[in-house]
Structure formats: C-alpha cells, structure tokens
C-alpha cells in the first residue's frame, strides 16, 4: 500500500459502540436482537465471557443507512479488564440497566470505565416488557448513583427498550447515529491499518489467531501486522461472520490467523508492508518488568498455593487472574507458576507433575492426547471449569482450607500468691486470693513475677476454707497444689488460661 499523509483523504468512519452493564441485564440479548442471532444461548451459564465484535448496518426512518460496529463485554466483575479494553476501543457506549433491578455493582464499574475513557454514552433501560419493570424508579436509581439522564437532572440520553421484543431499539440506534454525527470521527483508508487487539486464541489446528479492531487505515493480504513482540503475515483474514476477506478498513473487527506468538490483548497494533521491518519492530519491544512477585516473599508463615492455569482465550485468562487477586489474603498467597491459552499439553502436565502441591486449573481447555495419557497414569491435581463463578468458589474454599490456625491463650482467672507452705520436687502447696475471674482444678497456669511470665504450671488441687473445691471464684481465698518446675514465691501471680484455636485472617 502506498504511504500517504495521515491528513490526506480523511473521511467519516463508522462508530464503534461498546455495550456495557451488570450481569444479566440484557447486553448480549440486545445484540442478539440487533444481529438477529442467538449468541447468548451459546455462552456458558448464559454469561458473556469474551469480547465480541460485530458489524451492523442500521437504516433510520428517513431511509439513511449507517454502518456501526458493536462490542459486547462481560458484565461479571471478574472480567473488568475486558470491559476496560472494550471502553478504550469504543467511540460511544451503551450502558444497559435493567428496569427491574436498577443500578448494580457492575453498572457502576462499567460507568467508571466509560468515564475514564471520556466517551459519550446512552443509557438503555432494558426489560421494560417485564411485569416488575419501573422506568421512573430506575431513573431514580441512576440519579442516586450520579448518572443524571434527560428529565432527571441531566443531559445523558436515555432510551427505554426491550431487548426481547425489540421495543425501543430503533430509537436507540437512531440515537447512536445522532451522537456519531456529532462526534464526526475521521479516518484515512490510504494508510496502513492501526488499531487494537480485541481477543486472542490458540487453535490446535489453525494456530494462533486474534480478533483485531481497525481504528484507522486499511489492512490487505500480503501485509504484516505487529503488536508488541508478536507479529503475523496477513494471509488468512476473516470478517466478523467468519467469511474469508482480502482487505479490511477502519471500524471493522477482523480475525487474523498465523501469529508467531500470542499477542497481548488490549495492546495496539500497526501494519507494515515489509517482513523484515515487521520482524525488527517486534524484536525491539521491551515489556515492563513487574517486580512485585510473590517469589520475593520470604515469610515462611505464608502458605503458597501454586497454580497452572490454561484457558481458552486471553480474555478468560485475564478474568481469572483478576478474580484470583481478590481471593488471596495476608496468610495465603496464590502463585501462578504457569499459564497459557489453548488445550492442556504434555508440558503443562509435566510441570504440574514436578510438584505435588501444584494444581492444574483448566477453563474451557481440554487435555490433548499426550496430556490425557499422562493424566490417566499419574496422580495430578486437576480441576476443570467452564463458568468462572464455579472456578472462583473452588479457589475461595481452597484458600480458606489453607489459612494457618492461630492458638490464643484466653485468661479465665488471676490470683495473687499470699503464702508458700511447702515444696516437694515439682509440687508446691500455696495460699492465695483470686483477684479476677476464677481458678479451676486441672487448668494450666502462667506464673507471673512483676508482670513478667517466668514459667507455667498446672493446678492439681484446690481448697476453699479447707474443703476441696473444683473452682474458686473472684474475691475468695484458697489453698492449692500446683505442679511446676518453676519455684513460686510470695507476691507472684498465677493466671488460669485455656488455649483456643482460631482462624488467622
């Protein structure tokens, strides 16, 4: 492609719209209606767990057609980083809020992503077809969370919709067209494509592929794409419907197959015409070094849970790692000793086999033939999941089981020694008065001299008014036989105690 100035041939480009909101508020159902598809039925647990990108053409009531690209992001907070990538790639956001539930935690998280990226957004109040729907209460809920929509103290556009039957969706799309016209985004078809990596996967048959979002320029067969230290020749390129294409331009989500390594999701990409230039650019990348490693922890009292995590996509892996950071505590740390995307291979299994404490976690990832053979023969800890809730619940339980127990001495009574009657080897007959709490026969005691513990003993016998007693309470004098290697003196104090086991958190 002939290089030209970026300012030449600037034309309006279609908007990229990100759909965000709380789990189960209808984001994917909205896209399903727009695209007339059934994507939501294919998601594990009905939850979007990857970043989807789809092109769509909307024709308004005046007959004007407009192309737009939609991004679908997960609502569950474990996929926060995916939501952030979606927001950073978008021009306009749709914040979906249920007319039944109002604002929820991930609604607020999504709003933070939108405001951080400073992109205009529309509030879509969904599920207005439901019996419990209340648009006014939902708008009030929005206002309480500083989301001021039109008619409720602000100027944020709001459109009531039903993603199930389509009510209000044409008005929502018209509003997107209006905001896109006001934003007037420009791009140049006559330059090499640039954009971001939206998703990356490893297919055992096809190799490493990625979904990219072109923000400017044009990508053609025969070119090269570079993102950080990963690069790929443009030989196999597919549109969002899986159709093979030879060229793609701005605002288009495109699948590229043939990367030399898995590209970093969320990273920028550039495209070039020269292979050597692409390889040189990739080789010059220097990643930031994270020095905050759990390997640096020297405290032997901290329990380490080592994990190898294999996931189907980088988006899933990001979500899992985000969630795991919240589960660990001061006493138990999760250490990821291996990670990757794609099926579990022989190397993964052998790494898990190297230490019997390592747990192999698979998320939508199956063992290949060699790995399966080893797993059948050897004892290796492995857990498989396809819904992140189940995975995190398992790890939470594992962390709780590994929290070290602390043993606390609980004082039940304190007495002052007033008289020493006799001592025979380890047995001492003493007289005293209970100052606080009570003394019990059989109880261990701490021996204190001038408030400093000098040893321990055990009460073998108690007498009150020369009558045997099992317990002597506060304010009463007593005689006692204490067994201790420490010689107890007049003026010393003894403390009855019991050792209680409790969880250290």
C-alpha positions in Angstrom: 0.0 0.0 0.0 1.3 3.4 -1.0 2.1 5.6 2.1 0.4 8.9 2.2 0.0 11.6 4.8 -2.5 10.7 7.6 -4.3 14.0 6.9 -5.0 13.2 3.3 -8.2 11.7 2.2 -9.8 11.9 5.7 -13.4 10.6 5.6 -16.0 9.9 8.2 -15.7 6.5 9.8 -18.4 4.3 11.3 -18.7 4.5 15.1 -17.6 1.7 17.4 -20.1 1.1 20.1 -19.4 -0.8 23.3 -22.3 -2.4 25.2 -21.7 -2.5 29.0 -23.6 -3.1 32.2 -24.3 -5.5 35.0 -24.5 -9.3 34.6 -27.9 -10.5 33.2 -29.2 -7.0 32.5 -29.5 -8.0 28.8 -26.4 -6.7 27.0 -26.0 -9.8 24.8 -29.7 -10.2 24.3 -29.8 -6.6 22.9 -27.0 -7.5 20.4 -28.8 -10.7 19.6 -31.9 -8.8 18.6 -29.9 -6.3 16.6 -28.0 -9.1 14.8 -30.9 -11.5 14.8 -28.6 -14.2 16.3 -28.6 -16.4 19.3 -25.1 -15.9 20.7 -26.3 -15.7 24.3 -27.6 -19.3 24.2 -24.0 -20.5 23.4 -22.4 -18.8 26.4 -21.7 -21.0 29.4 -24.3 -20.1 32.0 -25.8 -17.5 29.7 -22.9 -15.2 30.5 -20.7 -13.4 28.0 -17.1 -14.4 28.8 -15.3 -13.0 25.8 -15.2 -9.7 23.9 -17.3 -10.0 20.8 -17.2 -7.6 17.9 -19.8 -7.4 15.2 -20.6 -5.0 12.3 -24.2 -3.9 11.6 -26.0 -1.6 9.2 -28.9 0.4 10.5 -31.4 2.3 8.3 -33.3 5.0 10.0 -36.9 6.2 9.4 -35.7 8.6 6.7 -34.1 5.8 4.8 -30.5 6.7 5.6 -28.2 3.7 6.2 -25.3 3.8 8.6 -22.7 1.2 9.5 -21.7 0.6 13.1 -19.5 -1.8 15.0 -20.7 -3.2 18.3 -18.6 -4.6 21.1 -20.1 -6.9 23.7 -18.3 -7.0 27.0 -18.9 -9.3 30.1 -20.8 -7.9 33.0 -19.3 -10.0 35.7 -16.6 -8.1 37.7 -14.1 -10.8 37.1 -13.9 -9.6 33.5 -13.1 -6.0 34.5 -10.0 -5.8 32.3 -12.1 -6.9 29.2 -14.6 -4.2 29.9 -11.8 -1.7 30.1 -10.4 -2.8 26.8 -13.9 -2.5 25.2 -14.3 1.0 26.5 -10.8 2.1 25.3 -11.6 0.8 21.8 -15.1 2.4 21.5 -16.4 5.8 20.4 -19.8 5.5 22.0 -21.1 3.4 24.9 -24.5 1.9 25.7 -24.9 1.4 29.5 -27.6 -1.2 29.8 -29.6 -1.1 33.1 -32.5 -3.4 34.0 -35.9 -1.7 34.6 -36.4 -4.4 37.2 -33.2 -4.2 39.2 -31.8 -0.7 38.6 -28.2 0.2 39.2 -26.0 -2.8 40.3 -22.3 -3.1 41.2 -21.1 -3.8 37.7 -23.2 -1.0 36.4 -21.1 1.3 38.5 -17.8 -0.4 37.4 -18.9 -0.1 33.7 -19.6 3.6 34.3 -16.1 4.1 35.7 -14.6 2.5 32.5 -16.8 4.8 30.4 -15.9 8.0 32.3 -12.2 7.0 32.4 -12.1 6.8 28.6 -14.2 10.0 28.3 -16.6 8.6 25.7 -20.2 9.7 25.2 -22.8 7.2 26.3 -26.5 6.4 26.2 -28.4 4.7 29.0 -30.6 1.9 27.7 -33.3 0.9 30.3 -33.9 -2.7 29.4 -36.6 -5.3 30.3 -39.5 -2.8 30.1 -41.6 -5.7 29.0 -41.3 -7.3 32.4 -44.2 -7.1 35.0 -41.8 -5.7 37.6 -40.3 -3.0 35.3 -40.5 0.6 36.6 -38.7 3.1 34.4 -39.2 6.0 36.9 -37.7 4.1 39.8 -34.8 3.0 37.5 -34.1 6.6 36.6 -34.2 7.5 40.3 -31.7 4.7 40.9 -29.4 6.1 38.2 -29.6 9.6 39.8 -28.7 8.2 43.2 -25.5 6.9 41.5 -24.7 10.2 39.9 -26.0 9.1 36.5 -28.2 12.0 35.6 -30.3 11.2 32.5 -32.5 13.6 30.5 -35.6 14.6 32.5 -33.9 13.6 35.8 -31.5 16.5 36.3 -29.0 15.8 33.5 -28.4 15.5 29.8 -27.4 11.9 29.4 -29.6 10.3 26.6 -31.9 7.6 27.9 -33.9 5.1 25.8 -36.4 2.5 27.4 -36.1 -0.7 25.4 -37.0 -4.4 25.4 -34.1 -6.5 24.1 -36.5 -9.4 24.0 -39.2 -8.0 21.7 -37.3 -5.1 20.1 -39.4 -2.2 21.6 -37.3 1.0 21.6 -34.4 -0.5 19.7 -34.9 1.6 16.5 -34.9 4.7 18.7 -31.7 3.5 20.4 -30.0 3.0 17.0 -31.2 6.4 15.8 -29.7 8.0 18.9 -26.4 6.3 18.2 -26.4 7.7 14.6 -27.1 11.2 16.1 -24.2 11.0 18.6 -21.9 9.6 15.8 -22.8 12.6 13.6 -22.0 15.0 16.4 -18.7 13.2 17.2 -17.8 13.2 13.4 -14.9 10.7 13.7 -12.5 10.7 10.7 -10.1 8.2 9.3 -7.9 7.6 6.2 -8.3 4.5 4.1 -5.0 5.2 2.3 -2.6 4.4 5.2 -1.5 1.2 6.8 -4.0 0.0 9.4 -3.7 0.6 13.1 -5.9 -0.4 16.0 -6.1 -2.7 19.0 -6.0 -6.5 19.7 -9.5 -7.3 21.0 -9.1 -11.1 21.6 -6.5 -13.9 21.1 -7.0 -17.6 20.9 -4.9 -20.7 20.2 -6.4 -23.4 17.9 -4.5 -26.7 17.8 -5.3 -27.0 14.0 -5.2 -23.4 12.8 -2.6 -22.0 15.2 -2.7 -18.6 17.0 -5.5 -16.2 15.9 -6.7 -12.8 17.1 -9.7 -10.5 16.8 -8.4 -7.1 15.9 -10.3 -3.8 15.7 -9.1 -1.5 13.0 -9.3 2.2 14.1 -7.6 3.8 11.1 -6.3 2.8 7.7 -6.6 -0.4 5.6 -5.3 -3.9 6.0 -4.6 -6.1 3.0 -3.4 -9.6 2.2 0.4 -9.6 1.9 0.9 -7.0 4.6 2.3 -7.7 8.1 0.8 -6.8 11.5 2.9 -6.2 14.6 1.7 -5.8 18.3 4.4 -5.6 20.9 6.7 -8.6 20.3 4.1 -10.6 18.3 3.7 -10.4 14.5 1.8 -12.1 11.7 1.7 -12.1 8.0 -1.7 -11.2 6.6 -2.5 -14.5 4.7 -5.7 -15.6 6.4 -8.2 -12.8 7.3 -11.8 -13.2 8.2 -14.7 -10.8 8.9 -16.9 -11.0 11.9 -19.1 -13.6 10.2 -16.1 -15.9 9.6 -16.0 -15.1 5.8 -12.6 -15.0 4.2 -11.6 -11.5 3.1 -8.6 -9.9 1.3 -9.0 -6.3 2.6 -10.5 -4.6 5.7 -10.7 -1.0 6.8 -11.4 1.1 9.8 -14.1 0.3 12.4 -14.0 -3.3 11.2 -13.4 -6.3 13.5 -11.2 -8.8 11.8 -9.8 -12.2 12.6 -6.1 -12.7 11.8 -4.7 -16.2 11.8 -1.0 -17.0 11.8 0.7 -15.1 14.6 4.2 -16.2 15.7 3.1 -15.9 19.3 0.0 -14.9 21.3 -0.4 -11.1 21.1 -1.3 -9.1 24.2 -5.0 -8.4 24.3 -5.7 -4.7 24.6 -2.4 -3.8 23.0 -2.1 -1.5 20.0 -1.1 -2.9 16.6 0.4 -1.4 13.5 0.7 -2.8 10.0 3.6 -2.8 7.6 4.4 -3.9 4.0 7.9 -5.3 4.7 8.5 -8.6 6.5 12.0 -7.6 7.8 10.7 -4.3 9.1 7.9 -6.1 11.0 10.3 -8.7 12.5 12.7 -5.9 13.6 9.9 -3.9 15.2 8.7 -6.9 17.1 12.3 -7.8 18.3 12.8 -4.2 19.6 9.8 -4.4 22.0 10.8 -4.4 25.7 8.0 -5.2 28.1 7.6 -3.6 31.5 9.0 -5.8 34.3 6.8 -6.5 37.2 9.0 -6.6 40.3 6.1 -7.3 42.7 6.4 -11.0 42.5 5.2 -13.5 45.1 8.6 -15.2 44.7 10.1 -12.3 46.7 8.1 -13.3 49.8 10.4 -14.8 52.4 7.9 -15.1 55.3 7.7 -18.9 55.9 4.4 -18.5 57.7 2.7 -17.6 54.4 1.0 -20.5 52.6 1.6 -20.6 48.9 -1.0 -22.3 46.6 0.8 -22.9 43.2 -1.5 -23.0 40.1 -1.0 -23.7 36.4 -3.9 -22.1 34.5 -4.9 -23.0 31.0 -7.8 -21.1 29.4 -9.5 -20.9 26.0 -8.7 -17.2 25.4 -6.6 -14.5 26.8 -9.8 -12.7 27.8 -10.8 -15.6 30.0 -7.2 -15.8 31.5 -7.3 -12.1 32.3 -10.7 -12.5 34.0 -9.5 -15.5 36.1 -6.3 -13.7 37.2 -8.3 -10.6 38.1 -10.6 -12.6 40.3 -7.7 -14.6 42.0 -6.1 -11.3 43.2 -9.2 -10.7 45.3 -9.3 -14.1 46.9 -5.8 -14.3 48.5 -5.1 -12.8 51.9 -2.1 -12.0 54.2 -1.7 -15.6 55.2 -2.4 -17.4 51.9 -1.0 -16.4 48.5 -1.9 -17.7 45.1 1.2 -18.2 42.9 0.6 -18.8 39.2 3.6 -20.9 38.2 2.3 -21.4 34.6 -0.3 -20.1 32.4 -1.4 -20.1 28.8 -4.3 -20.4 26.3 -5.3 -23.4 24.3 -5.6 -27.1 25.2 -3.6 -28.6 28.1 -0.5 -30.2 26.6 2.3 -32.6 27.7 4.4 -29.7 29.1 1.6 -28.4 31.3 1.0 -31.8 32.8 4.7 -32.5 33.4 5.1 -29.1 35.1 2.2 -30.0 37.4 3.8 -33.4 38.0 7.0 -31.7 39.2 5.5 -30.7 42.5 2.6 -32.4 44.2 1.3 -29.1 45.5 0.6 -27.7 42.1 -3.0 -27.6 40.9 -3.7 -27.6 37.2 -6.8 -25.4 36.5 -8.5 -25.7 33.1 -11.1 -23.2 31.9 -12.7 -24.4 28.7 -9.5 -26.2 27.9 -9.2 -29.9 27.3 -6.1 -32.1 27.5 -4.6 -33.2 24.2 -3.8 -36.9 23.6 -0.4 -37.0 25.2 -1.5 -35.0 28.2 -4.6 -37.2 28.6 -2.4 -40.3 28.6 -0.2 -38.9 31.4 -3.2 -37.8 33.5 -4.7 -41.3 33.3 -1.5 -42.8 34.6 -0.3 -40.3 37.1 -1.8 -38.7 40.2 -2.0 -35.0 39.3 -4.3 -32.4 40.9 -6.5 -31.0 38.1 -9.8 -29.1 38.2 -11.9 -28.2 35.1 -14.4 -25.4 34.8 -16.5 -23.6 32.1 -18.1 -21.0 34.4 -15.9 -18.5 36.3 -18.2 -18.5 39.3 -17.5 -22.2 39.9 -13.8 -21.7 39.5 -13.6 -18.8 42.0 -15.7 -20.6 44.5 -13.3 -23.6 44.3 -10.3 -21.4 44.9 -12.0 -19.5 47.7 -12.7 -22.8 49.5 -9.1 -23.9 48.9 -7.7 -20.6 50.3 -9.9 -20.9 53.4 -8.8 -24.5 54.0 -5.1 -23.4 53.9 -5.4 -20.4 56.2 -3.0 -21.2 59.1 -4.6 -21.7 62.5 -3.6 -19.5 65.4 -3.7 -20.6 69.1 -4.7 -17.9 71.5 -4.3 -18.2 75.3 -7.5 -17.0 76.9 -7.1 -16.0 80.6 -10.0 -17.2 82.8 -8.7 -16.0 86.2 -5.9 -14.3 88.0 -4.8 -14.8 91.6 -2.1 -13.4 93.9 0.1 -15.8 96.0 -0.1 -14.8 99.7 1.7 -17.7 101.3 4.1 -20.6 100.4 3.5 -23.6 102.6 5.8 -26.3 101.2 7.7 -27.5 98.1 8.4 -31.2 97.3 10.2 -31.6 93.9 7.8 -30.1 91.4 4.8 -30.0 93.7 4.1 -26.7 95.7 1.5 -26.0 98.3 0.4 -22.4 98.2 -2.2 -20.0 99.5 -3.7 -17.0 97.7 -6.6 -14.9 96.7 -8.5 -14.8 93.4 -8.3 -11.2 92.1 -10.2 -11.7 88.8 -12.3 -14.5 87.2 -11.9 -17.9 88.7 -9.4 -20.8 89.2 -10.2 -24.3 88.0 -8.7 -27.7 89.0 -6.7 -29.2 86.2 -6.2 -25.8 84.5 -2.8 -24.8 83.3 -1.4 -21.6 84.8 1.0 -18.9 83.8 3.4 -17.8 86.6 4.0 -14.0 86.7 6.6 -12.2 88.6 6.4 -8.4 88.5 4.0 -8.8 85.5 6.6 -10.9 83.6 5.8 -14.5 82.8 8.6 -16.7 84.2 7.0 -20.2 83.6 3.9 -22.3 83.6 2.4 -25.0 85.8 -0.9 -26.8 86.4 -3.4 -26.7 89.3 -3.6 -30.3 90.7 -5.8 -29.5 93.8 -7.9 -26.6 95.2 -9.3 -25.9 98.6 -11.6 -23.2 99.9 -12.0 -22.9 103.6 -10.0 -26.3 103.9 -12.7 -28.0 101.8 -11.8 -29.5 98.4 -13.2 -27.4 95.5 -13.2 -27.7 91.8 -13.4 -23.9 91.3 -12.7 -20.8 93.4 -14.2 -17.5 92.2 -13.1 -13.9 92.4 -12.7 -12.4 95.8 -12.2 -15.7 97.7 -9.0 -17.1 99.3 -7.8 -20.6 98.6 -5.2 -23.2 99.1 -3.8 -25.0 96.1 -1.3 -27.7 95.0 0.4 -26.6 91.8 2.8 -28.7 89.8 5.6 -26.7 88.2 9.3 -26.8 87.7 9.4 -23.0 88.5 9.6 -22.2 92.2 6.7 -19.9 93.0 7.3 -17.1 95.6 5.1 -15.0 97.8 3.8 -12.0 95.8 3.8 -13.9 92.5 0.6 -14.1 90.5 -0.8 -17.1 88.6 -3.2 -16.9 85.6 -5.5 -19.7 84.7 -5.8 -20.0 80.9 -7.1 -22.1 78.1 -5.7 -22.3 74.6 -8.3 -21.5 71.9 -7.7 -22.4 68.2 -8.9 -19.7 65.8 -8.5 -18.9 62.1 -5.9 -16.2 61.4 -7.2 -13.7 58.8 
